[in-house]
Amino acid sequence: MTQKIRHQLFLPKPISDRLEALAAKPGATKSAILTDAVTAWLNRRGASELEERFAIRLDRMTRAIGRIDRDAQVILETLALFIRFELSVQTPLAENDHVGRALAAKRFEAFVSQVGRHVAAGRRSLAVGARDQEEGQ
């Protein structure tokens, strides 16, 4: 059995009347009601302290995720516009142009390989000096 300690409380009359009304119901006691109330209050206070501790970090992370989302949208829109532009200005290859198709496949493989190298190395093409990096390869 848990040890219980006696406390003397002074409550305002309206709250005391409400406590008396709740304790008058079958199976309820003032001690149980007050224990539940104090426990709930302490739990909320503990949650509030955790929120205060982590709120700054969570706000910072939320802003960072927002920037990442914005950057991703810019990148996707840029890529979509570039692809649309390229498809509108490039003439399609003839069905029997095997040399042109082979050259296109070779260029595509080189492009995919270059993207892989950039991602693996953590390089960014929009960064200052990106052209210098490209020429050095």
C-alpha positions as CSV (number, residue, x, y, z in Angstrom):
1,M,0.0,0.0,0.0
2,T,1.3,3.5,-0.8
3,Q,2.0,5.8,2.0
4,K,-0.4,8.7,2.2
5,I,0.4,12.1,3.7
6,R,-2.3,14.4,5.1
7,H,-2.6,18.0,3.6
8,Q,-4.7,20.8,4.8
9,L,-6.2,22.8,2.0
10,F,-8.1,26.1,1.9
11,L,-10.5,26.3,-1.1
12,P,-12.7,29.1,-2.2
13,K,-16.4,28.5,-1.3
14,P,-17.6,27.9,-4.9
15,I,-14.9,25.3,-5.5
16,S,-15.5,23.7,-2.1
17,D,-19.2,23.4,-2.9
18,R,-18.4,21.7,-6.3
19,L,-16.0,19.3,-4.6
20,E,-18.7,18.4,-2.0
21,A,-21.2,17.8,-4.8
22,L,-18.8,15.5,-6.7
23,A,-17.8,13.6,-3.5
24,A,-21.5,13.0,-2.7
25,K,-21.8,10.7,-5.7
26,P,-21.4,7.0,-5.0
27,G,-17.8,5.7,-5.2
28,A,-16.2,9.1,-5.1
29,T,-14.2,10.6,-2.3
30,K,-12.7,14.1,-1.8
31,S,-9.3,12.5,-1.6
32,A,-9.6,10.6,-4.8
33,I,-11.0,13.7,-6.7
34,L,-8.2,15.9,-5.4
35,T,-5.6,13.3,-6.1
36,D,-6.8,13.0,-9.7
37,A,-6.9,16.8,-10.1
38,V,-3.4,17.3,-8.7
39,T,-2.0,14.5,-10.8
40,A,-3.5,15.9,-14.0
41,W,-2.3,19.4,-13.2
42,L,1.3,18.1,-12.5
43,N,1.3,16.0,-15.7
44,R,0.2,19.0,-17.8
45,R,2.9,21.1,-16.1
46,G,5.5,18.5,-16.9
47,A,4.4,18.4,-20.5
48,S,4.6,22.2,-20.6
49,E,8.2,22.1,-19.4
50,L,9.1,19.6,-22.1
51,E,7.4,21.7,-24.7
52,E,9.3,24.8,-23.5
53,R,12.6,22.9,-23.6
54,F,12.1,21.6,-27.2
55,A,10.0,24.4,-28.7
56,I,13.0,26.4,-29.9
57,R,14.6,23.4,-31.5
58,L,11.3,22.3,-33.1
59,D,10.6,25.8,-34.4
60,R,14.1,25.8,-35.9
61,M,13.6,22.4,-37.5
62,T,10.2,23.5,-38.9
63,R,11.7,26.5,-40.5
64,A,14.5,24.4,-42.0
65,I,12.0,21.9,-43.4
66,G,10.0,24.8,-44.9
67,R,13.1,26.1,-46.6
68,I,13.9,22.6,-48.0
69,D,10.3,22.2,-49.2
70,R,10.5,25.7,-50.9
71,D,13.9,24.8,-52.5
72,A,12.5,21.5,-53.8
73,Q,9.6,23.2,-55.4
74,V,11.9,25.7,-57.1
75,I,14.1,22.8,-58.4
76,L,11.1,20.9,-59.7
77,E,9.6,23.9,-61.4
78,T,13.0,24.7,-63.0
79,L,13.4,21.2,-64.2
80,A,9.9,21.1,-65.6
81,L,10.4,24.4,-67.5
82,F,13.7,23.2,-68.8
83,I,12.4,19.9,-70.1
84,R,9.4,21.7,-71.7
85,F,11.8,24.2,-73.4
86,E,14.1,21.5,-74.6
87,L,11.3,19.3,-76.0
88,S,9.9,22.3,-77.8
89,V,13.2,23.4,-79.5
90,Q,14.7,20.0,-80.3
91,T,13.8,18.4,-83.5
92,P,12.9,14.7,-83.1
93,L,15.2,12.1,-84.5
94,A,14.2,10.2,-87.6
95,E,13.3,6.5,-87.0
96,N,16.2,5.3,-89.1
97,D,18.8,7.6,-87.5
98,H,20.6,4.9,-85.6
99,V,23.8,7.0,-85.2
100,G,21.8,9.9,-83.7
101,R,20.0,7.6,-81.3
102,A,23.2,5.9,-80.2
103,L,24.8,9.3,-79.6
104,A,21.7,10.4,-77.6
105,A,21.9,7.3,-75.5
106,K,25.6,7.8,-74.9
107,R,25.0,11.5,-73.8
108,F,22.2,10.4,-71.5
109,E,24.4,7.8,-69.8
110,A,27.1,10.5,-69.4
111,F,24.5,12.8,-67.9
112,V,23.3,10.2,-65.4
113,S,26.8,9.4,-64.5
114,Q,27.7,13.0,-63.9
115,V,24.6,13.5,-61.7
116,G,25.6,10.5,-59.7
117,R,29.1,11.8,-59.2
118,H,27.8,15.2,-58.1
119,V,25.3,13.7,-55.6
120,A,27.9,11.3,-54.2
121,A,30.5,14.2,-53.8
122,G,27.9,16.6,-52.4
123,R,28.5,19.2,-55.0
124,R,25.9,21.7,-56.1
125,S,25.7,22.9,-59.7
126,L,24.2,26.3,-58.7
127,A,27.0,27.0,-56.3
128,V,29.6,29.7,-57.1
129,G,32.4,28.1,-59.0
130,A,30.4,25.1,-60.3
131,R,31.5,25.8,-63.9
132,D,35.1,25.6,-62.7
133,Q,34.3,22.2,-61.1
134,E,32.8,21.0,-64.4
135,E,35.8,22.1,-66.4
136,G,38.2,20.3,-64.1
137,Q,36.6,16.9,-64.7
